[in-house]
Amino acid sequence: MKIRSEYRLREMVGEQVAVAPGEAETAAPTRILALNASARALWNLFRGREFSAQQVAEALTERYDVSPESARSDARKRIGQLVPCGIIES
């Protein structure tokens, strides 16, 4: 899977957000997703390249004091939320 290329990281009102501009031709709205510190770290690590849920889990265990099982569960959960939103393409 991969973070979709049209999303860009921006700062808005002191918050880091992922933004995909809307499309005037189709009247699609601009999409914005606020990112917490761990989400920003993962964004920076995996932006522009293919990755798996296992790689996300490994990055979480390297960066935070979390068990491998918890990291795998968190990675699957978050990816499961982002794929339907269209931020991650599989």
N, C-alpha and C positions, 0 to 999 in steps of 0.2 A: 504494500500500500504506500501511498505518497500524499503529502499535503498538496492540495491543488495549487497550481502556479499563480492563479489570479489573486490569491490572498496575500496581503501585505501586512506586516506588523507596523502599527502606528501608535502614537501616544495621543490620547484624547482625555482632557480634563484630569491629567495626572495618572491615568490608567493605561496600561498596554492592551491594545486590542488588535485582533486579526480582522481585516477589512477586505471584502470583495465588492468592488464597485458594481452598481446596478447596470442594467443594459437598457438603454433608451428604446431600442427597437422592439423589445419584448415587454417593456414596462416592468422588468424584474427589479425588485427593490435592492438597495445596497444592503449587504449582509455584514453584521458586526458581531464579534464574539469577544467578550472580556477574557483576558488570560491572567491567571494568578502566577506566582513566581515559579512554581514547578512546571506549569504549562508553558511558560516562556522559555524555560531552560530546555524543555523537550523540543519546542518549536525551533529554537536555535540549533539544536543538535541534529534534528532530522529534516529540516527544511531543504528541499531540492534533491532529496535522495529517497530511494526505496527503503522501507523498514518493515519490521514485523512486530507483533505484539510482544514477542519474547525479547527483542532488542529494546523496546520501550521499558519492559520490566527490568532488564539488566541495568539500564541507565538509571532507573529509580533506585535500585539497590545500591548502586555506586555513589549516588548523590545524597541519599537520605538513609536514615537508620530505620529501615523497613525490611521485613522478612521477604524472601523470594516469593512465597505464596501470596502474601498481601500485595506485593508489587505486580505479580501476574494478574491478580484479580482486579486491581485498580487500572492496569493497562487495558485489559479487555473491556472493562466498564466504560472507560473514557473513550476508547476507540468506537465502541458500540453507540455512543452518543454522537460522535462527530461524523461518522459515515452517513447516517441519514440526513444530517444537516448539510452535507455536500462539501465539507471542509477537507475531508480525507477521501481520496479515491482508492478503490481496491483493485 
